[in-house]
Amino acid sequence: MQSTQESRILSALEQGYRLTPLVALRRFGCLRLGARIYDLKRKGYRIEKRMLKTPSGARVAEYWIDRK
């Protein structure tokens, strides 16, 4: 069974949104986006990831579902 956070994150990804930890915190109250993504990948969802560099120099992950 999916958690509410997990199902909301999956829905956003399926709608074509790209999510970062800050976006997930603001939209879903999710403090551990990487853990939710891991759970979804274990269930067979093909979620892509790339690392972004913020203006402050921090590196953050961005996740999406590739529609190819």
N, CA, C, O and CB atoms as a CASP TS submission, in Angstrom:
PFRMAT TS
TARGET T0000
AUTHOR 0000-0000-0000
METHOD Language model
MODEL 1
PARENT N/A
ATOM      1  N   MET     1       0.843  -1.191   0.000  1.00  0.00           N
ATOM      2  CA  MET     1       0.000   0.000   0.000  1.00  0.00           C
ATOM      3  C   MET     1       0.885   1.251   0.000  1.00  0.00           C
ATOM      4  O   MET     1       1.882   1.322   0.719  1.00  0.00           O
ATOM      5  CB  MET     1      -0.957   0.000   1.229  1.00  0.00           C
ATOM      6  N   GLN     2       0.508   2.216  -0.805  1.00  0.00           N
ATOM      7  CA  GLN     2       1.283   3.446  -0.907  1.00  0.00           C
ATOM      8  C   GLN     2       0.880   4.441   0.178  1.00  0.00           C
ATOM      9  O   GLN     2      -0.289   4.556   0.544  1.00  0.00           O
ATOM     10  CB  GLN     2       1.104   4.073  -2.288  1.00  0.00           C
ATOM     11  N   SER     3       1.882   5.151   0.676  1.00  0.00           N
ATOM     12  CA  SER     3       1.583   6.231   1.608  1.00  0.00           C
ATOM     13  C   SER     3       0.962   7.383   0.831  1.00  0.00           C
ATOM     14  O   SER     3       1.083   7.442  -0.393  1.00  0.00           O
ATOM     15  CB  SER     3       2.863   6.695   2.368  1.00  0.00           C
ATOM     16  N   THR     4       0.316   8.275   1.512  1.00  0.00           N
ATOM     17  CA  THR     4      -0.280   9.432   0.856  1.00  0.00           C
ATOM     18  C   THR     4       0.795  10.268   0.175  1.00  0.00           C
ATOM     19  O   THR     4       0.621  10.691  -0.968  1.00  0.00           O
ATOM     20  CB  THR     4      -1.061  10.285   1.867  1.00  0.00           C
ATOM     21  N   GLN     5       1.898  10.508   0.863  1.00  0.00           N
ATOM     22  CA  GLN     5       2.999  11.269   0.261  1.00  0.00           C
ATOM     23  C   GLN     5       3.483  10.583  -1.005  1.00  0.00           C
ATOM     24  O   GLN     5       3.661  11.224  -2.040  1.00  0.00           O
ATOM     25  CB  GLN     5       4.164  11.430   1.258  1.00  0.00           C
ATOM     26  N   GLU     6       3.691   9.296  -0.917  1.00  0.00           N
ATOM     27  CA  GLU     6       4.192   8.540  -2.060  1.00  0.00           C
ATOM     28  C   GLU     6       3.232   8.627  -3.246  1.00  0.00           C
ATOM     29  O   GLU     6       3.666   8.821  -4.381  1.00  0.00           O
ATOM     30  CB  GLU     6       4.414   7.077  -1.670  1.00  0.00           C
ATOM     31  N   SER     7       1.959   8.489  -2.994  1.00  0.00           N
ATOM     32  CA  SER     7       0.985   8.544  -4.089  1.00  0.00           C
ATOM     33  C   SER     7       0.900   9.949  -4.685  1.00  0.00           C
ATOM     34  O   SER     7       0.721  10.090  -5.895  1.00  0.00           O
ATOM     35  CB  SER     7      -0.398   8.099  -3.595  1.00  0.00           C
ATOM     36  N   ARG     8       1.021  10.959  -3.883  1.00  0.00           N
ATOM     37  CA  ARG     8       1.000  12.336  -4.398  1.00  0.00           C
ATOM     38  C   ARG     8       2.251  12.639  -5.212  1.00  0.00           C
ATOM     39  O   ARG     8       2.179  13.314  -6.239  1.00  0.00           O
ATOM     40  CB  ARG     8       0.875  13.340  -3.243  1.00  0.00           C
ATOM     41  N   ILE     9       3.388  12.145  -4.758  1.00  0.00           N
ATOM     42  CA  ILE     9       4.640  12.324  -5.498  1.00  0.00           C
ATOM     43  C   ILE     9       4.555  11.594  -6.834  1.00  0.00           C
ATOM     44  O   ILE     9       4.923  12.152  -7.868  1.00  0.00           O
ATOM     45  CB  ILE     9       5.851  11.808  -4.673  1.00  0.00           C
ATOM     46  N   LEU    10       4.076  10.355  -6.821  1.00  0.00           N
ATOM     47  CA  LEU    10       3.928   9.588  -8.054  1.00  0.00           C
ATOM     48  C   LEU    10       2.988  10.292  -9.020  1.00  0.00           C
ATOM     49  O   LEU    10       3.272  10.364 -10.216  1.00  0.00           O
ATOM     50  CB  LEU    10       3.414   8.178  -7.751  1.00  0.00           C
ATOM     51  N   SER    11       1.892  10.804  -8.529  1.00  0.00           N
ATOM     52  CA  SER    11       0.932  11.519  -9.377  1.00  0.00           C
ATOM     53  C   SER    11       1.585  12.727 -10.041  1.00  0.00           C
ATOM     54  O   SER    11       1.389  12.959 -11.234  1.00  0.00           O
ATOM     55  CB  SER    11      -0.288  11.965  -8.552  1.00  0.00           C
ATOM     56  N   ALA    12       2.351  13.488  -9.288  1.00  0.00           N
ATOM     57  CA  ALA    12       3.029  14.665  -9.844  1.00  0.00           C
ATOM     58  C   ALA    12       4.035  14.246 -10.914  1.00  0.00           C
ATOM     59  O   ALA    12       4.107  14.868 -11.973  1.00  0.00           O
ATOM     60  CB  ALA    12       3.739  15.462  -8.727  1.00  0.00           C
ATOM     61  N   LEU    13       4.807  13.199 -10.644  1.00  0.00           N
ATOM     62  CA  LEU    13       5.774  12.722 -11.630  1.00  0.00           C
ATOM     63  C   LEU    13       5.083  12.239 -12.897  1.00  0.00           C
ATOM     64  O   LEU    13       5.549  12.510 -14.003  1.00  0.00           O
ATOM     65  CB  LEU    13       6.621  11.600 -11.040  1.00  0.00           C
ATOM     66  N   GLU    14       3.979  11.528 -12.740  1.00  0.00           N
ATOM     67  CA  GLU    14       3.235  11.022 -13.896  1.00  0.00           C
ATOM     68  C   GLU    14       2.609  12.152 -14.711  1.00  0.00           C
ATOM     69  O   GLU    14       2.354  11.990 -15.905  1.00  0.00           O
ATOM     70  CB  GLU    14       2.148  10.055 -13.438  1.00  0.00           C
ATOM     71  N   GLN    15       2.366  13.279 -14.082  1.00  0.00           N
ATOM     72  CA  GLN    15       1.824  14.447 -14.786  1.00  0.00           C
ATOM     73  C   GLN    15       2.917  15.249 -15.484  1.00  0.00           C
ATOM     74  O   GLN    15       2.630  16.249 -16.142  1.00  0.00           O
ATOM     75  CB  GLN    15       1.072  15.347 -13.812  1.00  0.00           C
ATOM     76  N   GLY    16       4.170  14.814 -15.343  1.00  0.00           N
ATOM     77  CA  GLY    16       5.270  15.469 -16.035  1.00  0.00           C
ATOM     78  C   GLY    16       6.067  16.459 -15.212  1.00  0.00           C
ATOM     79  O   GLY    16       6.963  17.121 -15.736  1.00  0.00           O
ATOM     80  N   TYR    17       5.755  16.572 -13.930  1.00  0.00           N
ATOM     81  CA  TYR    17       6.517  17.488 -13.082  1.00  0.00           C
ATOM     82  C   TYR    17       7.889  16.912 -12.777  1.00  0.00           C
ATOM     83  O   TYR    17       8.074  15.698 -12.700  1.00  0.00           O
ATOM     84  CB  TYR    17       5.760  17.776 -11.777  1.00  0.00           C
ATOM     85  N   ARG    18       8.843  17.811 -12.607  1.00  0.00           N
ATOM     86  CA  ARG    18      10.178  17.448 -12.136  1.00  0.00           C
ATOM     87  C   ARG    18      10.253  17.911 -10.685  1.00  0.00           C
ATOM     88  O   ARG    18       9.911  19.049 -10.368  1.00  0.00           O
ATOM     89  CB  ARG    18      11.329  18.100 -13.029  1.00  0.00           C
ATOM     90  N   LEU    19      10.701  17.025  -9.818  1.00  0.00           N
ATOM     91  CA  LEU    19      10.694  17.325  -8.386  1.00  0.00           C
ATOM     92  C   LEU    19      12.105  17.364  -7.815  1.00  0.00           C
ATOM     93  O   LEU    19      12.956  16.536  -8.139  1.00  0.00           O
ATOM     94  CB  LEU    19       9.858  16.295  -7.635  1.00  0.00           C
ATOM     95  N   THR    20      12.323  18.348  -6.958  1.00  0.00           N
ATOM     96  CA  THR    20      13.532  18.448  -6.153  1.00  0.00           C
ATOM     97  C   THR    20      13.103  18.335  -4.693  1.00  0.00           C
ATOM     98  O   THR    20      11.916  18.461  -4.391  1.00  0.00           O
ATOM     99  CB  THR    20      14.314  19.796  -6.430  1.00  0.00           C
ATOM    100  N   PRO    21      14.043  18.101  -3.787  1.00  0.00           N
ATOM    101  CA  PRO    21      13.661  18.017  -2.375  1.00  0.00           C
ATOM    102  C   PRO    21      12.921  19.260  -1.865  1.00  0.00           C
ATOM    103  O   PRO    21      11.984  19.131  -1.077  1.00  0.00           O
ATOM    104  CB  PRO    21      14.892  17.793  -1.536  1.00  0.00           C
ATOM    105  N   LEU    22      13.319  20.442  -2.295  1.00  0.00           N
ATOM    106  CA  LEU    22      12.641  21.651  -1.826  1.00  0.00           C
ATOM    107  C   LEU    22      11.206  21.723  -2.346  1.00  0.00           C
ATOM    108  O   LEU    22      10.295  22.099  -1.608  1.00  0.00           O
ATOM    109  CB  LEU    22      13.417  22.896  -2.262  1.00  0.00           C
ATOM    110  N   VAL    23      11.009  21.368  -3.598  1.00  0.00           N
ATOM    111  CA  VAL    23       9.652  21.344  -4.174  1.00  0.00           C
ATOM    112  C   VAL    23       8.796  20.325  -3.424  1.00  0.00           C
ATOM    113  O   VAL    23       7.645  20.607  -3.090  1.00  0.00           O
ATOM    114  CB  VAL    23       9.696  21.000  -5.700  1.00  0.00           C
ATOM    115  N   ALA    24       9.357  19.136  -3.156  1.00  0.00           N
ATOM    116  CA  ALA    24       8.612  18.094  -2.444  1.00  0.00           C
ATOM    117  C   ALA    24       8.252  18.531  -1.025  1.00  0.00           C
ATOM    118  O   ALA    24       7.171  18.214  -0.529  1.00  0.00           O
ATOM    119  CB  ALA    24       9.427  16.798  -2.397  1.00  0.00           C
ATOM    120  N   LEU    25       9.149  19.251  -0.382  1.00  0.00           N
ATOM    121  CA  LEU    25       8.860  19.755   0.959  1.00  0.00           C
ATOM    122  C   LEU    25       7.705  20.748   0.918  1.00  0.00           C
ATOM    123  O   LEU    25       6.787  20.675   1.734  1.00  0.00           O
ATOM    124  CB  LEU    25      10.109  20.415   1.569  1.00  0.00           C
ATOM    125  N   ARG    26       7.752  21.666  -0.024  1.00  0.00           N
ATOM    126  CA  ARG    26       6.710  22.689  -0.121  1.00  0.00           C
ATOM    127  C   ARG    26       5.363  22.109  -0.549  1.00  0.00           C
ATOM    128  O   ARG    26       4.331  22.470   0.016  1.00  0.00           O
ATOM    129  CB  ARG    26       7.133  23.767  -1.100  1.00  0.00           C
ATOM    130  N   ARG    27       5.362  21.214  -1.540  1.00  0.00           N
ATOM    131  CA  ARG    27       4.103  20.695  -2.088  1.00  0.00           C
ATOM    132  C   ARG    27       3.491  19.566  -1.276  1.00  0.00           C
ATOM    133  O   ARG    27       2.270  19.476  -1.152  1.00  0.00           O
ATOM    134  CB  ARG    27       4.324  20.219  -3.481  1.00  0.00           C
ATOM    135  N   PHE    28       4.345  18.699  -0.717  1.00  0.00           N
ATOM    136  CA  PHE    28       3.835  17.488  -0.084  1.00  0.00           C
ATOM    137  C   PHE    28       4.225  17.332   1.378  1.00  0.00           C
ATOM    138  O   PHE    28       3.803  16.377   2.031  1.00  0.00           O
ATOM    139  CB  PHE    28       4.309  16.304  -0.837  1.00  0.00           C
ATOM    140  N   GLY    29       5.026  18.259   1.903  1.00  0.00           N
ATOM    141  CA  GLY    29       5.505  18.129   3.276  1.00  0.00           C
ATOM    142  C   GLY    29       6.465  16.961   3.431  1.00  0.00           C
ATOM    143  O   GLY    29       6.589  16.398   4.519  1.00  0.00           O
ATOM    144  N   CYS    30       7.143  16.594   2.354  1.00  0.00           N
ATOM    145  CA  CYS    30       8.047  15.439   2.339  1.00  0.00           C
ATOM    146  C   CYS    30       9.473  15.888   2.627  1.00  0.00           C
ATOM    147  O   CYS    30      10.062  16.646   1.857  1.00  0.00           O
ATOM    148  CB  CYS    30       7.979  14.704   0.977  1.00  0.00           C
ATOM    149  N   LEU    31      10.019  15.416   3.739  1.00  0.00           N
ATOM    150  CA  LEU    31      11.388  15.758   4.115  1.00  0.00           C
ATOM    151  C   LEU    31      12.404  14.817   3.498  1.00  0.00           C
ATOM    152  O   LEU    31      13.592  15.137   3.467  1.00  0.00           O
ATOM    153  CB  LEU    31      11.532  15.745   5.616  1.00  0.00           C
ATOM    154  N   ARG    32      11.966  13.654   2.999  1.00  0.00           N
ATOM    155  CA  ARG    32      12.893  12.633   2.483  1.00  0.00           C
ATOM    156  C   ARG    32      12.454  12.171   1.093  1.00  0.00           C
ATOM    157  O   ARG    32      12.038  11.026   0.914  1.00  0.00           O
ATOM    158  CB  ARG    32      12.969  11.421   3.451  1.00  0.00           C
ATOM    159  N   LEU    33      12.550  13.067   0.117  1.00  0.00           N
ATOM    160  CA  LEU    33      12.141  12.728  -1.246  1.00  0.00           C
ATOM    161  C   LEU    33      12.934  11.541  -1.786  1.00  0.00           C
ATOM    162  O   LEU    33      12.362  10.669  -2.440  1.00  0.00           O
ATOM    163  CB  LEU    33      12.317  13.935  -2.167  1.00  0.00           C
ATOM    164  N   GLY    34      14.228  11.492  -1.526  1.00  0.00           N
ATOM    165  CA  GLY    34      15.041  10.378  -2.006  1.00  0.00           C
ATOM    166  C   GLY    34      14.520   9.027  -1.530  1.00  0.00           C
ATOM    167  O   GLY    34      14.550   8.052  -2.280  1.00  0.00           O
ATOM    168  N   ALA    35      14.047   8.964  -0.303  1.00  0.00           N
ATOM    169  CA  ALA    35      13.500   7.713   0.243  1.00  0.00           C
ATOM    170  C   ALA    35      12.202   7.336  -0.455  1.00  0.00           C
ATOM    171  O   ALA    35      11.974   6.164  -0.754  1.00  0.00           O
ATOM    172  CB  ALA    35      13.262   7.842   1.756  1.00  0.00           C
ATOM    173  N   ARG    36      11.344   8.329  -0.719  1.00  0.00           N
ATOM    174  CA  ARG    36      10.087   8.040  -1.429  1.00  0.00           C
ATOM    175  C   ARG    36      10.368   7.587  -2.859  1.00  0.00           C
ATOM    176  O   ARG    36       9.699   6.686  -3.366  1.00  0.00           O
ATOM    177  CB  ARG    36       9.168   9.285  -1.438  1.00  0.00           C
ATOM    178  N   ILE    37      11.358   8.208  -3.515  1.00  0.00           N
ATOM    179  CA  ILE    37      11.739   7.811  -4.867  1.00  0.00           C
ATOM    180  C   ILE    37      12.262   6.379  -4.845  1.00  0.00           C
ATOM    181  O   ILE    37      11.924   5.583  -5.721  1.00  0.00           O
ATOM    182  CB  ILE    37      12.805   8.777  -5.449  1.00  0.00           C
ATOM    183  N   TYR    38      13.072   6.052  -3.868  1.00  0.00           N
ATOM    184  CA  TYR    38      13.596   4.698  -3.717  1.00  0.00           C
ATOM    185  C   TYR    38      12.441   3.693  -3.600  1.00  0.00           C
ATOM    186  O   TYR    38      12.452   2.648  -4.250  1.00  0.00           O
ATOM    187  CB  TYR    38      14.522   4.610  -2.477  1.00  0.00           C
ATOM    188  N   ASP    39      11.455   4.017  -2.772  1.00  0.00           N
ATOM    189  CA  ASP    39      10.295   3.132  -2.603  1.00  0.00           C
ATOM    190  C   ASP    39       9.567   2.931  -3.929  1.00  0.00           C
ATOM    191  O   ASP    39       9.174   1.812  -4.261  1.00  0.00           O
ATOM    192  CB  ASP    39       9.326   3.707  -1.552  1.00  0.00           C
ATOM    193  N   LEU    40       9.387   4.008  -4.684  1.00  0.00           N
ATOM    194  CA  LEU    40       8.700   3.914  -5.972  1.00  0.00           C
ATOM    195  C   LEU    40       9.511   3.088  -6.972  1.00  0.00           C
ATOM    196  O   LEU    40       8.944   2.294  -7.723  1.00  0.00           O
ATOM    197  CB  LEU    40       8.437   5.317  -6.539  1.00  0.00           C
ATOM    198  N   LYS    41      10.825   3.269  -6.985  1.00  0.00           N
ATOM    199  CA  LYS    41      11.673   2.482  -7.888  1.00  0.00           C
ATOM    200  C   LYS    41      11.599   1.002  -7.551  1.00  0.00           C
ATOM    201  O   LYS    41      11.571   0.164  -8.453  1.00  0.00           O
ATOM    202  CB  LYS    41      13.129   2.962  -7.816  1.00  0.00           C
ATOM    203  N   ARG    42      11.567   0.670  -6.275  1.00  0.00           N
ATOM    204  CA  ARG    42      11.445  -0.736  -5.864  1.00  0.00           C
ATOM    205  C   ARG    42      10.135  -1.343  -6.318  1.00  0.00           C
ATOM    206  O   ARG    42      10.039  -2.558  -6.490  1.00  0.00           O
ATOM    207  CB  ARG    42      11.566  -0.860  -4.357  1.00  0.00           C
ATOM    208  N   LYS    43       9.122  -0.508  -6.515  1.00  0.00           N
ATOM    209  CA  LYS    43       7.820  -0.981  -7.004  1.00  0.00           C
ATOM    210  C   LYS    43       7.770  -1.039  -8.527  1.00  0.00           C
ATOM    211  O   LYS    43       6.744  -1.396  -9.106  1.00  0.00           O
ATOM    212  CB  LYS    43       6.703  -0.077  -6.488  1.00  0.00           C
ATOM    213  N   GLY    44       8.876  -0.688  -9.174  1.00  0.00           N
ATOM    214  CA  GLY    44       8.961  -0.849 -10.618  1.00  0.00           C
ATOM    215  C   GLY    44       8.815   0.414 -11.445  1.00  0.00           C
ATOM    216  O   GLY    44       8.849   0.337 -12.673  1.00  0.00           O
ATOM    217  N   TYR    45       8.656   1.558 -10.831  1.00  0.00           N
ATOM    218  CA  TYR    45       8.543   2.812 -11.583  1.00  0.00           C
ATOM    219  C   TYR    45       9.920   3.229 -12.071  1.00  0.00           C
ATOM    220  O   TYR    45      10.904   3.148 -11.335  1.00  0.00           O
ATOM    221  CB  TYR    45       7.907   3.935 -10.712  1.00  0.00           C
ATOM    222  N   ARG    46       9.981   3.676 -13.317  1.00  0.00           N
ATOM    223  CA  ARG    46      11.253   4.080 -13.925  1.00  0.00           C
ATOM    224  C   ARG    46      11.411   5.589 -13.774  1.00  0.00           C
ATOM    225  O   ARG    46      10.939   6.366 -14.604  1.00  0.00           O
ATOM    226  CB  ARG    46      11.320   3.663 -15.434  1.00  0.00           C
ATOM    227  N   ILE    47      12.067   5.976 -12.723  1.00  0.00           N
ATOM    228  CA  ILE    47      12.237   7.386 -12.392  1.00  0.00           C
ATOM    229  C   ILE    47      13.673   7.790 -12.689  1.00  0.00           C
ATOM    230  O   ILE    47      14.622   7.132 -12.260  1.00  0.00           O
ATOM    231  CB  ILE    47      11.880   7.661 -10.903  1.00  0.00           C
ATOM    232  N   GLU    48      13.815   8.876 -13.425  1.00  0.00           N
ATOM    233  CA  GLU    48      15.126   9.396 -13.808  1.00  0.00           C
ATOM    234  C   GLU    48      15.599  10.415 -12.767  1.00  0.00           C
ATOM    235  O   GLU    48      14.808  10.985 -12.016  1.00  0.00           O
ATOM    236  CB  GLU    48      15.072  10.042 -15.223  1.00  0.00           C
ATOM    237  N   LYS    49      16.919  10.622 -12.751  1.00  0.00           N
ATOM    238  CA  LYS    49      17.506  11.556 -11.778  1.00  0.00           C
ATOM    239  C   LYS    49      18.685  12.273 -12.409  1.00  0.00           C
ATOM    240  O   LYS    49      19.438  11.696 -13.193  1.00  0.00           O
ATOM    241  CB  LYS    49      17.952  10.815 -10.486  1.00  0.00           C
ATOM    242  N   ARG    50      18.832  13.540 -12.053  1.00  0.00           N
ATOM    243  CA  ARG    50      20.058  14.266 -12.380  1.00  0.00           C
ATOM    244  C   ARG    50      20.357  15.201 -11.225  1.00  0.00           C
ATOM    245  O   ARG    50      19.469  15.605 -10.474  1.00  0.00           O
ATOM    246  CB  ARG    50      19.926  15.055 -13.731  1.00  0.00           C
ATOM    247  N   MET    51      21.630  15.530 -11.106  1.00  0.00           N
ATOM    248  CA  MET    51      22.054  16.430 -10.038  1.00  0.00           C
ATOM    249  C   MET    51      22.152  17.846 -10.598  1.00  0.00           C
ATOM    250  O   MET    51      22.706  18.067 -11.675  1.00  0.00           O
ATOM    251  CB  MET    51      23.418  15.977  -9.427  1.00  0.00           C
ATOM    252  N   LEU    52      21.607  18.797  -9.849  1.00  0.00           N
ATOM    253  CA  LEU    52      21.640  20.205 -10.222  1.00  0.00           C
ATOM    254  C   LEU    52      22.494  20.968  -9.225  1.00  0.00           C
ATOM    255  O   LEU    52      22.603  20.583  -8.061  1.00  0.00           O
ATOM    256  CB  LEU    52      20.213  20.796 -10.287  1.00  0.00           C
ATOM    257  N   LYS    53      23.094  22.046  -9.687  1.00  0.00           N
ATOM    258  CA  LYS    53      23.852  22.922  -8.797  1.00  0.00           C
ATOM    259  C   LYS    53      23.031  24.188  -8.589  1.00  0.00           C
ATOM    260  O   LYS    53      22.647  24.846  -9.556  1.00  0.00           O
ATOM    261  CB  LYS    53      25.278  23.253  -9.383  1.00  0.00           C
ATOM    262  N   THR    54      22.762  24.527  -7.344  1.00  0.00           N
ATOM    263  CA  THR    54      21.982  25.719  -7.022  1.00  0.00           C
ATOM    264  C   THR    54      22.878  26.955  -7.096  1.00  0.00           C
ATOM    265  O   THR    54      24.102  26.825  -7.115  1.00  0.00           O
ATOM    266  CB  THR    54      21.338  25.594  -5.615  1.00  0.00           C
ATOM    267  N   PRO    55      22.289  28.153  -7.139  1.00  0.00           N
ATOM    268  CA  PRO    55      23.102  29.374  -7.152  1.00  0.00           C
ATOM    269  C   PRO    55      24.063  29.480  -5.963  1.00  0.00           C
ATOM    270  O   PRO    55      25.113  30.115  -6.066  1.00  0.00           O
ATOM    271  CB  PRO    55      22.197  30.581  -7.170  1.00  0.00           C
ATOM    272  N   SER    56      23.703  28.861  -4.839  1.00  0.00           N
ATOM    273  CA  SER    56      24.586  28.905  -3.665  1.00  0.00           C
ATOM    274  C   SER    56      25.710  27.876  -3.740  1.00  0.00           C
ATOM    275  O   SER    56      26.610  27.870  -2.900  1.00  0.00           O
ATOM    276  CB  SER    56      23.778  28.679  -2.400  1.00  0.00           C
ATOM    277  N   GLY    57      25.654  27.002  -4.754  1.00  0.00           N
ATOM    278  CA  GLY    57      26.693  25.992  -4.916  1.00  0.00           C
ATOM    279  C   GLY    57      26.313  24.612  -4.398  1.00  0.00           C
ATOM    280  O   GLY    57      27.057  23.651  -4.592  1.00  0.00           O
ATOM    281  N   ALA    58      25.173  24.508  -3.747  1.00  0.00           N
ATOM    282  CA  ALA    58      24.728  23.198  -3.257  1.00  0.00           C
ATOM    283  C   ALA    58      24.289  22.327  -4.434  1.00  0.00           C
ATOM    284  O   ALA    58      23.842  22.833  -5.464  1.00  0.00           O
ATOM    285  CB  ALA    58      23.567  23.354  -2.232  1.00  0.00           C
ATOM    286  N   ARG    59      24.422  21.021  -4.265  1.00  0.00           N
ATOM    287  CA  ARG    59      23.959  20.086  -5.293  1.00  0.00           C
ATOM    288  C   ARG    59      22.700  19.399  -4.786  1.00  0.00           C
ATOM    289  O   ARG    59      22.661  18.907  -3.658  1.00  0.00           O
ATOM    290  CB  ARG    59      25.064  19.035  -5.651  1.00  0.00           C
ATOM    291  N   VAL    60      21.666  19.370  -5.634  1.00  0.00           N
ATOM    292  CA  VAL    60      20.409  18.721  -5.272  1.00  0.00           C
ATOM    293  C   VAL    60      19.967  17.812  -6.409  1.00  0.00           C
ATOM    294  O   VAL    60      20.300  18.046  -7.571  1.00  0.00           O
ATOM    295  CB  VAL    60      19.311  19.771  -4.951  1.00  0.00           C
ATOM    296  N   ALA    61      19.224  16.785  -6.067  1.00  0.00           N
ATOM    297  CA  ALA    61      18.711  15.853  -7.065  1.00  0.00           C
ATOM    298  C   ALA    61      17.391  16.360  -7.633  1.00  0.00           C
ATOM    299  O   ALA    61      16.584  16.964  -6.927  1.00  0.00           O
ATOM    300  CB  ALA    61      18.528  14.453  -6.455  1.00  0.00           C
ATOM    301  N   GLU    62      17.190  16.105  -8.915  1.00  0.00           N
ATOM    302  CA  GLU    62      15.921  16.392  -9.583  1.00  0.00           C
ATOM    303  C   GLU    62      15.424  15.068 -10.160  1.00  0.00           C
ATOM    304  O   GLU    62      16.180  14.350 -10.813  1.00  0.00           O
ATOM    305  CB  GLU    62      16.081  17.502 -10.713  1.00  0.00           C
ATOM    306  N   TYR    63      14.156  14.747  -9.919  1.00  0.00           N
ATOM    307  CA  TYR    63      13.579  13.477 -10.343  1.00  0.00           C
ATOM    308  C   TYR    63      12.425  13.722 -11.310  1.00  0.00           C
ATOM    309  O   TYR    63      11.705  14.714 -11.198  1.00  0.00           O
ATOM    310  CB  TYR    63      13.098  12.664  -9.124  1.00  0.00           C
ATOM    311  N   TRP    64      12.259  12.801 -12.262  1.00  0.00           N
ATOM    312  CA  TRP    64      11.151  12.847 -13.201  1.00  0.00           C
ATOM    313  C   TRP    64      10.941  11.461 -13.802  1.00  0.00           C
ATOM    314  O   TRP    64      11.792  10.581 -13.672  1.00  0.00           O
ATOM    315  CB  TRP    64      11.410  13.897 -14.310  1.00  0.00           C
ATOM    316  N   ILE    65       9.801  11.279 -14.459  1.00  0.00           N
ATOM    317  CA  ILE    65       9.534  10.049 -15.203  1.00  0.00           C
ATOM    318  C   ILE    65       9.691  10.396 -16.674  1.00  0.00           C
ATOM    319  O   ILE    65       9.041  11.309 -17.183  1.00  0.00           O
ATOM    320  CB  ILE    65       8.094   9.459 -14.888  1.00  0.00           C
ATOM    321  N   ASP    66      10.563   9.655 -17.350  1.00  0.00           N
ATOM    322  CA  ASP    66      10.821   9.876 -18.780  1.00  0.00           C
ATOM    323  C   ASP    66       9.679   9.286 -19.584  1.00  0.00           C
ATOM    324  O   ASP    66       9.350   8.111 -19.418  1.00  0.00           O
ATOM    325  CB  ASP    66      12.182   9.247 -19.216  1.00  0.00           C
ATOM    326  N   ARG    67       9.081  10.063 -20.436  1.00  0.00           N
ATOM    327  CA  ARG    67       7.910   9.648 -21.218  1.00  0.00           C
ATOM    328  C   ARG    67       8.257   9.092 -22.585  1.00  0.00           C
ATOM    329  O   ARG    67       7.366   8.982 -23.427  1.00  0.00           O
ATOM    330  CB  ARG    67       6.979  10.804 -21.386  1.00  0.00           C
ATOM    331  N   LYS    68       9.498   8.738 -22.850  1.00  0.00           N
ATOM    332  CA  LYS    68       9.900   8.227 -24.166  1.00  0.00           C
ATOM    333  C   LYS    68       9.297   6.887 -24.456  1.00  0.00           C
ATOM    334  O   LYS    68       9.537   6.320 -25.522  1.00  0.00           O
ATOM    335  CB  LYS    68      11.396   8.130 -24.263  1.00  0.00           C
TER
END
